[in-house]
Structure formats: C-alpha cells, structure tokens
Amino acid sequence: MERHRLVRDLSQLKEVWDIIVIGGGATGLGIAVDAATRGYRVLLAERDDFAKGTSSRSTKLVHGGVRYLAQGNVKLVREALRERGHLLRNAPHLTRQQDFIVPTYSRWDKLFYGTGLLTYDLLAGRLGIGQSRFLDKQEVLQRLPLADRKGLCGGIEYFDGQFDDARLAIGLARTAAEHGAAVFNHLAVTGLLHEAKKVSGVVLRDAFSGLTYEVRAKAVVNATGVFVDDVIRMDAPDSPRLVAPSQGVHIVLERSFFPTDSALMIPKTDDGRVLFAVPWQGHVVVGTTDTPVEEVLREPLPLREEISFIIFHVNKYLRTEVRESDVRSVFTGLRPLVRAFNTGNTALLSRDHTIVVSASGLVSITGGKWTTYRKMAKDAVDNAAFVGKLGKRPCITEQLRLHGWVSNVDRQDLLVGYGADAEPIRELMKEDPLLAEQLHPGHPYTMAEVAWSFRHEMAMTVEDVLARRLRLLFLDARAAIEAAPKVEAMRARLLGGPSQLAAFLDLAKGYLP
C-alpha cells in the first residue's frame, strides 16, 4: 500500500488491465477484492479517499433491514441476513454482535413488532446470530435504564451486527492489494477512453502531482455510488439519471445518555423510518433521517431540521433530555437510491442494488447497502467478466478472511479494530515512546496509530486520518480540531508537501452541531 510508488509506476505500466474499478467505497473495494481473488488483473481508482463518501457515514450496522421486512421485501432481507453472517465471520475484528431493545407502549405493538422480529430470525436460518425474545417492563428498564417509564408495557430484544464502516473499507483495500490488485486513493477518473464505440479505459489524474495517465482495460466498472450518473454521462452525455439521492444525518452523543451496552431501536418515526441509538466506540450514534436532495455534494451538510428531528424522536423514549449542545459530532451521508418515477418519498425507494451495462460496455452498479457489499461485488464482477470476455472464474469471497483477521478477538483491546496489525502497532510504541502518547487526552488513540495510517494505510491527508483511519472527527468534532496540528506535524514529517491543516479545520466545522 505504498501509494507514491504505485502512482509512479503507472506511467511505466503498458499492460491492459482485465478490470478497472472506478470508486473506492464499499462496492468498489468489494469488486476489487472479488476480481483480484478470481485471478483477474485489477486496478481501482478513488477520486478522494477510500470510503470518503457514503461508505464512512452509515449507522454502523451490519443488518438485514427490519424496516424492509415490514415493507414486504423478504428477498432483500433474506439476502442481507445471509451476508451479515458471512461478514461477521470474515472480519471478526471489525464486526460484532449487537443486541437491540424495542420498547413498546401498547400490547398490540409488542405483539406486532415481536412477531416481525421472530420472522426476522427465521429468515436468517443457520446464519442467525441470536434469538429474539419478549421482555417485561422491568427487563426493559434494566437494559435501558433511562427509557421513559410512562406507559411502558415491555419490549422485544433482537440481535444484529455492528461494525466500523471506514475501517472495514481500509481492510478491503488491503485485502485487494494482498491479492494483487492495484488500489489508489486521491486518483480521479477525469474521462473514459473508447475504441470502436466501446469503453476501453480511463484517464486518471493524481490529486497531488496533477499528472494524468491513460490506462486501458477490457472492462470498466462504475461503482461511484451517488456519483454514478456523472460517470455514466462521461460515456453517454444524454443518459437519464439513475440515482435519486437521499440524505441521512446522524448525531453522536456521550455514552452517559445511554449507560448501557444495549442499543435502542425506535420502530417508527413521523416519516415512517426506523431510528437507532447504538453504542459505538465509547459513544452513541443516533440516526438516521431520509431527506431527498437535488444536489450531490462531496461533503454534504446536515439541515438544522434534521438534527432537531433526531433529537425530538430520541427524547420521546428517554427520561433525560438531549439538547443540541450535547451533540459531539454530526455526520451526513448520501444514499444512492435507484430512481423511481412518481415517487416523492425516498423512504419508499428500493434499497436493493441495480446493475446497468451501457451500449459501450460500461458496467455501472448503484443502490444497495454495506451489508450486501459482497453480493453486489459478485454480481458486478460477473457482468464485467462477460463484457470483457475474461473467461468465467468462480467467486470465492463468501468465506474469504479479510485483512487483519484473527481467531481470538479481545473486545477490551483498544486496538481491536486492527486485528493482526495490533501487535506491530504496539511494537512501534515500544520502539519510540513518543508514539505511545495519546493523540488527544479525551480519547484513546495514539500517535503510533497516526504513523501507521500514513505508513501502511495510504492516508495522505489530515482528514484521511482523523475521519477514516481513526474515527475522531465522527465521534468528537472539537477534539478532532484540537488534535489536527499533531496529525499534520506527523504527516509533514512522513510525507512532506504543503500543509493540510487549514483544509481540515475548514471541513471539520461542518461536523459541529
């Protein structure tokens, strides 16, 4: 994962790749892993950083989608539950089982939601991770001590998965590289190459040197999420838009508002969504919203009413009151929902994925969600192999252990998310006492992790480290701002080049409530 060397080698590589993947989010990285493990020659180019967009801004859940079951989409739920099982098994250091409590305030709701969640368990089959059960009032209050007692008649406990989305993306990038893929961040596709009216490659531009490269391939896959239409229109400018973007906002609170290891699921909000409050890295993530947007921004910002919406609904279920001043960070993501006509509510649009192959052979994939990234990747590679006449090779990712996999996971280890890389990071701390220092006094991250990010995980900017290698910007925006000068000093020492500090401080303001 030595980016400078890989970019330098681009100018000397004359080979025709089997597959070029545009986009370094969950889907693109999954495609790179799938294709590389089949033995195809793969190059992945991401304009910004791995998981910079939607893929780092999820609710941190590996789930089947309880809400989709209520909508009758049994196929999507069954597929997602199966993929949930595979992911928890293939990346145990980055995923874990999470119990959820659904408080109920009427006997009908308890029966209705309980029946649905028992069906949810049945759909998981042999890959199930826990049995749902009914709880009485005292059990709910024991598990959720600050739940509103008025009218509470009990609840339901069920189980799903939880994960660190951006760190899983880094794990996928490293897994792809270990199997021979060339993966690049901060390398933008600025155009498509054509031969005989067929897509034959891409034009790349390095964000740091400004140099451009023409790289050819037998198949090109567009896996750019909410930006998928931009690439499609590089190929066919008059193409109708495929994506109807929807904005989802999350707020992050101190753990004191949820002094429990259990998560809260609010089964229905005023707009028909499900709302979650999930313990995550010593804090609580609460969300999300579903707001249709017209403009697709690289750094979307929350609307004031979205933050108010989340706070209003979570306060309905708590005896304490959350105020806007209690919010430590706000992060916003855009969902690449597949466009449907005569539908004004994006909450009703399909969460399933869609693959479109253009007349020129460009393979575009959008929709879906993190949990099903592996199945999406399989379908995309199958299509790319057909388009590129690569020869059929079996997918092997169902049981593929991802980078960092360990057999025994210590959940109390502060470096648990690094898996097998935790030990070399500890060695760095022993070799240099300065690297054992905390990055910020209020958080457990160390300077060794910062150095590791720049040396081994392709971090190139202060944002890359504080937003996605470490998750400080998403957990505590003010702390990230305070820690930024130390990260910039390390970046300057290891990578050189102009300062990234001012750019990060400007960006971090958007995460403050």
Phi and psi in degrees as a GROMACS rama.xvg file:
@    title "Ramachandran Plot"
@    xaxis  label "Phi"
@    yaxis  label "Psi"
@TYPE xy
-90.8958  97.3272  GLU-2
-62.879  -45.8752  ARG-3
-57.8174  -42.1824  HIS-4
-66.9404  -41.6437  ARG-5
-63.643  -42.2312  LEU-6
-66.7785  -41.0835  VAL-7
-60.0073  -38.438  ARG-8
-70.7767  -19.7626  ASP-9
-56.8589  -38.5106  LEU-10
-68.2023  -19.1533  SER-11
-101.478  -13.5522  GLN-12
-80.3638  119.734  LEU-13
-107.399  -1.92273  LYS-14
-68.9561  156.957  GLU-15
-95.1597  119.399  VAL-16
-72.486  155.262  TRP-17
-71.2697  -48.4209  ASP-18
-138.02  130.926  ILE-19
-106.8  129.277  ILE-20
-107.317  126.056  VAL-21
-100.434  117.337  ILE-22
115.783  126.144  GLY-23
-115.044  39.2225  GLY-24
-93.6404  -162.129  GLY-25
-55.7702  -46.678  ALA-26
-70.2436  -48.2195  THR-27
-61.3417  -45.1998  GLY-28
-66.036  -37.9221  LEU-29
-62.0832  -38.7738  GLY-30
-64.2574  -43.4068  ILE-31
-61.0597  -42.1123  ALA-32
-64.2426  -47.9324  VAL-33
-60.1858  -49.9682  ASP-34
-65.2487  -42.0136  ALA-35
-65.4562  -39.2324  ALA-36
-74.1733  -14.5525  THR-37
-83.9802  -8.912  ARG-38
96.774  7.89475  GLY-39
-79.6694  151.981  TYR-40
-84.565  117.407  ARG-41
-125.158  137.277  VAL-42
-125.73  131.034  LEU-43
-116.701  133.533  LEU-44
-124.28  125.017  ALA-45
-116.398  127.725  GLU-46
-62.8741  -39.6805  ARG-47
-109.448  -118.084  ASP-48
-116.088  158.9  ASP-49
-54.254  128.374  PHE-50
62.6695  24.4116  ALA-51
-59.9248  -36.6759  LYS-52
-91.8486  -129.262  GLY-53
-53.2502  -35.5281  THR-54
-70.796  -9.75613  SER-55
-106.498  3.4899  SER-56
-121.706  29.3421  ARG-57
-82.4792  -179.812  SER-58
-82.4002  4.84243  THR-59
68.8507  30.7555  LYS-60
-115.509  135.514  LEU-61
-101.444  99.4408  VAL-62
-141.48  160.839  HIS-63
-82.9839  -24.2362  GLY-64
97.7644  78.9063  GLY-65
-56.2365  -40.0651  VAL-66
-64.9893  -33.6944  ARG-67
-68.7775  -27.8783  TYR-68
-66.1906  -41.197  LEU-69
-63.4546  -28.4163  ALA-70
-81.5467  -6.20101  GLN-71
88.9308  9.90898  GLY-72
-88.5104  70.0048  ASN-73
-64.9372  -37.4121  VAL-74
-60.0088  -46.9667  LYS-75
-64.1259  -42.0592  LEU-76
-64.4822  -46.3638  VAL-77
-61.5163  -43.4086  ARG-78
-63.7257  -44.2401  GLU-79
-65.3851  -39.1545  ALA-80
-65.4286  -37.6859  LEU-81
-64.4543  -44.2757  ARG-82
-67.5058  -33.6505  GLU-83
-56.4629  -45.5018  ARG-84
-61.8629  -42.9047  GLY-85
-63.6421  -43.0224  HIS-86
-67.9094  -42.2542  LEU-87
-62.366  -31.5085  LEU-88
-79.3052  -35.6839  ARG-89
-86.2319  -17.1539  ASN-90
-140.14  63.6029  ALA-91
-65.8734  -22.8062  PRO-92
-76.8142  -17.7617  HIS-93
-112.604  -5.01644  LEU-94
-131.852  161.516  THR-95
-161.625  162.048  ARG-96
-75.8343  138.808  GLN-97
-130.063  130.729  GLN-98
-90.3326  144.237  ASP-99
-123.254  140.637  PHE-100
-113.593  130.135  ILE-101
-109.182  100.19  VAL-102
-69.1329  141.191  PRO-103
-125.608  144.005  THR-104
-119.327  16.8217  TYR-105
-155.297  152.773  SER-106
-65.6788  -32.6964  ARG-107
-64.6616  -45.0489  TRP-108
-61.6878  -40.0987  ASP-109
-61.1794  -43.8993  LYS-110
-68.3907  -43.7426  LEU-111
-63.0301  -52.627  PHE-112
-71.2017  -34.9443  TYR-113
-63.3823  -43.0103  GLY-114
-62.5762  -41.8879  THR-115
-62.5878  -40.9052  GLY-116
-74.4741  -30.5006  LEU-117
-67.2627  -36.437  LEU-118
-64.2658  -39.6214  THR-119
-55.5338  -44.4167  TYR-120
-62.5731  -43.2618  ASP-121
-62.2074  -38.4638  LEU-122
-66.3644  -26.017  LEU-123
-71.6501  -24.5157  ALA-124
59.7216  -138.183  GLY-125
-69.8356  -12.6099  ARG-126
-95.3243  15.3548  LEU-127
-64.7297  154.617  GLY-128
-123.241  6.94162  ILE-129
168.586  152.611  GLY-130
-99.7227  125.299  GLN-131
-66.2029  150.959  SER-132
-153.531  154.91  ARG-133
-80.0839  143.992  PHE-134
-119.942  146.122  LEU-135
-86.8467  178.193  ASP-136
-58.5973  -45.2901  LYS-137
-65.2963  -37.1403  GLN-138
-65.2897  -38.9773  GLU-139
-63.1767  -44.7533  VAL-140
-69.2825  -28.9006  LEU-141
-68.0106  -37.9799  GLN-142
-84.0435  -32.5935  ARG-143
-124.982  80.9709  LEU-144
-58.4878  -27.7475  PRO-145
-101.104  14.7883  LEU-146
-67.467  148.051  ALA-147
-65.2849  124.334  ASP-148
-83.4379  -24.2373  ARG-149
-64.328  116.733  LYS-150
79.8247  -2.04613  GLY-151
-65.2408  127.633  LEU-152
-115.986  -0.655049  CYS-153
143.092  -151.317  GLY-154
178.051  -171.176  GLY-155
-132.36  141.452  ILE-156
-107.415  132.954  GLU-157
-139.738  173.849  TYR-158
-126.909  141.693  PHE-159
-143.432  -172.922  ASP-160
-106.571  156.469  GLY-161
-132.434  153.451  GLN-162
-157.742  172.448  PHE-163
-103.66  105.063  ASP-164
-62.6377  -49.8652  ASP-165
-66.9434  -37.1221  ALA-166
-71.3622  -30.0174  ARG-167
-64.9874  -37.7678  LEU-168
-60.8487  -42.1003  ALA-169
-63.7657  -39.7411  ILE-170
-61.4361  -38.6323  GLY-171
-67.09  -41.8976  LEU-172
-60.0677  -43.4503  ALA-173
-70.6934  -34.8702  ARG-174
-64.1151  -44.5116  THR-175
-60.4667  -44.4237  ALA-176
-63.546  -39.1054  ALA-177
-64.5827  -22.9937  GLU-178
-101.649  16.9822  HIS-179
100.925  -2.77895  GLY-180
-74.3857  148.261  ALA-181
-98.5571  111.729  ALA-182
-114.939  132.97  VAL-183
-129.616  135.169  PHE-184
-105.537  167.443  ASN-185
52.9494  36.547  HIS-186
-131.637  104.05  LEU-187
-89.5528  142.448  ALA-188
-87.1157  115.791  VAL-189
-102.351  -8.49759  THR-190
-171.982  164.484  GLY-191
-109.114  144.757  LEU-192
-96.4434  144.852  LEU-193
-130.674  145.355  HIS-194
-136.962  125.938  GLU-195
52.7168  43.6541  ALA-196
65.7807  15.1904  LYS-197
-115.044  142.579  LYS-198
-65.6962  127.787  VAL-199
-125.875  3.42066  SER-200
162.972  -167.243  GLY-201
-139.292  159.89  VAL-202
-104.065  127.42  VAL-203
-112.884  146.587  LEU-204
-131.756  123.763  ARG-205
-77.7663  126.906  ASP-206
-64.8313  -23.6957  ALA-207
-98.5552  -42.0681  PHE-208
-90.8465  -22.0631  SER-209
78.996  -1.46996  GLY-210
-71.8489  148.871  LEU-211
-115.635  153.471  THR-212
-140.535  143.321  TYR-213
-105.006  122.638  GLU-214
-126.774  132.996  VAL-215
-108.883  153.396  ARG-216
-153.534  159.136  ALA-217
-78.7191  -24.6892  LYS-218
-147.759  143.287  ALA-219
-123.426  128.909  VAL-220
-112.849  126.158  VAL-221
-96.2576  103.977  ASN-222
-123.998  54.5911  ALA-223
-101.748  15.3843  THR-224
61.108  -124.419  GLY-225
-67.5701  -12.8744  VAL-226
-98.1369  11.1856  PHE-227
-59.8112  -34.7997  VAL-228
-67.2266  -31.1148  ASP-229
-62.4874  -40.4428  ASP-230
-74.4642  -39.9477  VAL-231
-57.0048  -39.7436  ILE-232
-77.2547  -14.8377  ARG-233
-65.517  -31.4492  MET-234
-87.1854  -44.5796  ASP-235
-141.122  94.9747  ALA-236
-56.3151  -25.7636  PRO-237
-95.1826  11.0973  ASP-238
-64.8776  139.836  SER-239
-68.1592  153.804  PRO-240
-72.3076  137.903  ARG-241
-95.5689  -27.9413  LEU-242
-108.048  136.939  VAL-243
-111.186  96.0054  ALA-244
-68.5856  142.71  PRO-245
-130.178  138.053  SER-246
-97.0273  133.246  GLN-247
-123.049  127.778  GLY-248
-111.408  142.327  VAL-249
-126.949  145.939  HIS-250
-113.188  153.996  ILE-251
-120.932  130.809  VAL-252
-120.547  162.613  LEU-253
-65.5738  152.098  GLU-254
-63.6735  -21.0237  ARG-255
-60.1721  -23.5654  SER-256
-75.9704  -19.366  PHE-257
-137.514  74.6664  PHE-258
-75.6385  65.0889  PRO-259
-159.044  157.506  THR-260
-89.5147  -7.61783  ASP-261
-84.9491  151.566  SER-262
-97.7694  154.314  ALA-263
-104.215  132.768  LEU-264
-117.296  120.552  MET-265
-95.3468  111.77  ILE-266
-71.5738  -19.8095  PRO-267
-157.733  123.725  LYS-268
-101.522  -179.165  THR-269
-62.6714  -26.3075  ASP-270
-100.404  12.1823  ASP-271
87.1238  5.49941  GLY-272
-88.5639  166.468  ARG-273
-95.6702  138.994  VAL-274
-117.317  139.11  LEU-275
-121.062  147.814  PHE-276
-125.656  109.605  ALA-277
-121.599  125.194  VAL-278
-60.7526  132.617  PRO-279
-155.533  117.344  TRP-280
50.6329  47.143  GLN-281
79.8072  3.52954  GLY-282
-130.1  -171.3  HIS-283
-131.073  125.24  VAL-284
-95.3907  128.281  VAL-285
-123.092  126.867  VAL-286
172.521  175.012  GLY-287
-142.957  175.434  THR-288
-98.7602  175.574  THR-289
-145.856  90.3618  ASP-290
-117.952  116.663  THR-291
-60.4625  138.02  PRO-292
-131.338  150.235  VAL-293
-92.4177  -38.7907  GLU-294
-97.8123  131.569  GLU-295
-96.8575  109.845  VAL-296
-102.868  148.108  LEU-297
-70.8268  -26.6688  ARG-298
-132.56  79.3354  GLU-299
-66.0694  150.857  PRO-300
-116.999  146.757  LEU-301
-73.8535  149.947  PRO-302
-87.5671  145.983  LEU-303
-56.9622  -39.2944  ARG-304
-68.3142  -25.0356  GLU-305
-69.9817  -43.1327  GLU-306
-61.9507  -44.2618  ILE-307
-62.0084  -39.4127  SER-308
-59.1082  -47.6181  PHE-309
-64.1284  -46.6225  ILE-310
-62.6509  -41.8536  ILE-311
-59.045  -46.6786  PHE-312
-73.6338  -36.9367  HIS-313
-70.9496  -32.326  VAL-314
-67.043  -24.6495  ASN-315
-65.4516  -20.2715  LYS-316
-109.921  2.32488  TYR-317
-119.57  152.917  LEU-318
-85.7105  -22.9531  ARG-319
-90.1446  165.064  THR-320
-114.777  123.849  GLU-321
-86.1844  130.286  VAL-322
-113.521  161.848  ARG-323
-59.0884  -33.1662  GLU-324
-68.2823  -14.7854  SER-325
-81.9937  -13.4265  ASP-326
-74.2845  126.958  VAL-327
-87.6131  -30.9107  ARG-328
-159.33  153.328  SER-329
-129.164  128.433  VAL-330
-129.063  148.686  PHE-331
-129.249  132.833  THR-332
-127.793  160.655  GLY-333
-114.495  126.973  LEU-334
-88.5158  134.416  ARG-335
-87.8536  70.8561  PRO-336
-75.3152  141.749  LEU-337
-73.7078  126.422  VAL-338
-63.7103  139.681  ARG-339
-132.945  141.807  ALA-340
-79.7464  150.356  PHE-341
61.8785  28.1323  ASN-342
-123.723  109.635  THR-343
-88.7093  -15.5964  GLY-344
-106.287  115.132  ASN-345
-69.9824  -17.6475  THR-346
-63.5935  -18.5438  ALA-347
-95.0244  -7.46245  LEU-348
-76.7909  156.537  LEU-349
-65.666  136.646  SER-350
-95.8408  0.319601  ARG-351
-75.3695  165.236  ASP-352
-96.6813  157.398  HIS-353
-130.807  137.47  THR-354
-118.616  130.403  ILE-355
-124.086  129.416  VAL-356
-110.426  118.84  VAL-357
-76.9939  170.858  SER-358
-61.0955  -26.3956  ALA-359
-84.5114  -7.08726  SER-360
95.7384  1.56873  GLY-361
-67.5397  125.307  LEU-362
-96.9904  118.542  VAL-363
-117.225  134.596  SER-364
-129.678  136.298  ILE-365
-152.285  175.34  THR-366
83.5233  -161.115  GLY-367
75.2118  -168.991  GLY-368
-155.628  170.561  LYS-369
-54.2982  -44.9183  TRP-370
-55.8983  -35.6727  THR-371
-100.074  18.6736  THR-372
-57.2779  -37.4751  TYR-373
-67.1695  -42.5597  ARG-374
-67.5206  -38.9424  LYS-375
-60.2138  -43.9358  MET-376
-62.8708  -42.6827  ALA-377
-58.8219  -47.1433  LYS-378
-64.0418  -39.4858  ASP-379
-67.1925  -42.458  ALA-380
-67.2137  -38.0058  VAL-381
-57.7827  -43.5342  ASP-382
-67.5559  -42.6704  ASN-383
-64.7457  -38.8365  ALA-384
-63.7965  -37.4396  ALA-385
-67.9126  -46.9871  PHE-386
-61.8055  -43.4518  VAL-387
-85.6143  0.726223  GLY-388
52.6352  50.2421  LYS-389
-88.6279  -10.0767  LEU-390
88.6746  137.067  GLY-391
-77.5697  126.143  LYS-392
-131.594  141.317  ARG-393
-71.3011  147.166  PRO-394
-78.2463  135.086  CYS-395
-121.935  12.6086  ILE-396
-80.082  -10.6954  THR-397
-58.1736  -34.0007  GLU-398
-121.113  23.9303  GLN-399
-82.1632  121.283  LEU-400
-74.2504  129.853  ARG-401
-84.5986  159.854  LEU-402
-49.5156  132.749  HIS-403
94.1307  -3.82619  GLY-404
-53.1814  135.219  TRP-405
-134.747  153.215  VAL-406
-80.3707  -33.9531  SER-407
-116.868  113.339  ASN-408
-99.8552  122.31  VAL-409
-96.973  103.548  ASP-410
-66.6664  -17.7593  ARG-411
-85.7565  -12.5026  GLN-412
-70.9818  125.622  ASP-413
-65.1636  -17.5116  LEU-414
-104.445  20.5319  LEU-415
-56.1356  -36.0547  VAL-416
-67.072  -12.5423  GLY-417
-89.3098  -13.082  TYR-418
57.8219  -125.351  GLY-419
-65.5944  -16.7735  ALA-420
-80.9083  -8.10972  ASP-421
-61.7969  -40.6535  ALA-422
-64.5817  -46.7867  GLU-423
-61.2909  -30.2086  PRO-424
-69.0065  -39.5058  ILE-425
-63.6856  -35.076  ARG-426
-63.9649  -37.3176  GLU-427
-59.3681  -40.9745  LEU-428
-64.3464  -36.6346  MET-429
-70.289  -37.7503  LYS-430
-71.9641  -33.5281  GLU-431
-135.319  104.657  ASP-432
-56.449  -28.0198  PRO-433
-64.1245  -30.4158  LEU-434
-76.8047  -15.128  LEU-435
-82.2401  -8.53732  ALA-436
-69.0811  148.302  GLU-437
-70.1139  143.298  GLN-438
-69.4256  -38.985  LEU-439
-144.893  137.108  HIS-440
-62.1011  -22.068  PRO-441
-92.5321  2.57799  GLY-442
-142.465  152.82  HIS-443
-81.9548  -4.20525  PRO-444
-62.6952  146.387  TYR-445
-115.107  163.983  THR-446
-66.9034  -24.5697  MET-447
-62.4741  -37.4196  ALA-448
-67.1973  -36.2229  GLU-449
-63.5367  -47.7509  VAL-450
-61.912  -42.2318  ALA-451
-59.6942  -40.959  TRP-452
-59.1764  -45.0604  SER-453
-72.456  -36.9282  PHE-454
-80.8498  -34.9768  ARG-455
-126.074  -8.36264  HIS-456
-124.537  20.3081  GLU-457
62.3377  18.7471  MET-458
-64.6398  133.222  ALA-459
-121.984  -16.4929  MET-460
-133.613  166.845  THR-461
-59.7766  -40.9629  VAL-462
-61.6291  -42.7521  GLU-463
-52.8794  -41.509  ASP-464
-75.4031  -54.3592  VAL-465
-75.0858  -21.7628  LEU-466
-96.1366  -36.6592  ALA-467
-126.226  -34.8457  ARG-468
-76.5677  -49.7193  ARG-469
-102.931  159.643  LEU-470
-111.322  26.7851  ARG-471
-62.9134  -39.1588  LEU-472
-62.0668  -34.8932  LEU-473
-79.9602  -22.5236  PHE-474
-92.8952  -38.217  LEU-475
-157.09  93.6792  ASP-476
-62.4966  -38.9932  ALA-477
-66.4764  -40.0446  ARG-478
-63.3046  -38.3387  ALA-479
-62.8536  -40.4868  ALA-480
-63.297  -41.0874  ILE-481
-69.0073  -31.5045  GLU-482
-83.6341  -16.8842  ALA-483
-56.1202  -41.4938  ALA-484
-59.6228  -35.4958  PRO-485
-68.8545  -37.7469  LYS-486
-67.864  -41.946  VAL-487
-62.1891  -39.6351  GLU-488
-62.0551  -40.7529  ALA-489
-67.771  -42.2915  MET-490
-60.6456  -45.3779  ARG-491
-61.2843  -39.2819  ALA-492
-67.3268  -39.4733  ARG-493
-89.9835  -33.6111  LEU-494
-114.881  -26.4633  LEU-495
71.711  -168.037  GLY-496
88.1022  174.664  GLY-497
-64.4616  155.022  PRO-498
-62.8395  141.149  SER-499
-101.508  -0.246147  GLN-500
-64.6494  -49.4183  LEU-501
-61.4487  -40.3614  ALA-502
-62.8813  -40.4769  ALA-503
-68.0835  -44.4115  PHE-504
-60.7704  -36.3629  LEU-505
-67.3644  -43.0344  ASP-506
-65.4406  -41.1566  LEU-507
-63.7506  -24.0006  ALA-508
-58.9156  -31.3035  LYS-509
-70.7178  -10.527  GLY-510
-98.5406  -4.94505  TYR-511
-81.7646  138.542  LEU-512
